[in-house]
Amino acid sequence: MKFLHVLLTALPLIGTALGPSAMAGEVRVAVATLLAEPLRAIAESFEKDTGNKVVLTVGNTSELLRQIIGGAKYDLLLPNNTVVLKELEDRNLVVAGTRYTYATNSLVLWSPQEGYVDPQGQVLTRKKFDRLSIVSPALVYGRPAKQVLDNLGIASEVAAKLVERHDIAQSRQFVAAGGPDLGIVTLSQVYANGKLARGSAWLIPQSLYDPIRQQAVILDDGRNNPTARSFQFYLKGSKAGSILLAYGYKHEVIAGSF
């Protein structure tokens, strides 16, 4: 592991030594909207270090999936959930063995109101709220939120207070717009530049829900693109890790804490 970390750290230096003209290449990256901000920063850092170009296409994960199935030309895909990657693997639209976890996301109990959510989350466990926004348990981000309520032993007691949304972005927007008192959202939605962007939050213990993995895969169109491989390695390195950490993600190399 230490050897791999040294190798990944050295890759940008190799690119610098050879010069931008020697390493010039392009990688087409399809990325989920929720990941857009940190990926833009990572792409800028990658371009500066290697001289390569990153072409980012940002969109809803389900729409990106439809595009790829329909023949859209992307080298890498970074969705906001892992379900679509399995579908692409089943359709033989990815390079076998290139799917990997580069970071994990965390759940938080969040309110746009300062001081409303206490550091221990007792506002939730003591049921001191009128409504709670979550993603529908039938959907990807809804399952871990439901696990939290089940493991806290309050699912049946708060069922009448739940406001179910169709995706995690809607859940956050509904709370922010003055809807429910509280929402269970991902940390990356309310965290930027190393701090909570607004309101108050409780970081929900990881023991209460299954890990939310952020995975990437090289698509079939990127099979013979060395810049795709280079960007893949860069995501695993310390510079990308520091950026992801600042946006609320946990990274394999830069573990960090919040």
Buried (B, 14 or more C-beta within 10 A) or exposed (E): EEEEBEEBEEBBEBBBEEEEEEBBBEBBBBBBBBBBBBBBBBBEBBBBBBBBBBEBBBBBBBEBBEBBEEEBEBBBBBBBBBEBBEEBBEEEBBBEEBBBBBBBBBBBBBBBBEEBBBEEBEBBBEEEBEBBBBBBBEBBBBBBBBBBBBBBEBBEEBEEBBBBBEBBBBBBBBBBEEBBBBBBBBBBBBBBEEEBEBBBBBBBEBEBBEEBBBBBBBBBBBBEBEBBBBBBBBBBBEBBBBBBBBBBBBBBBBEBEB
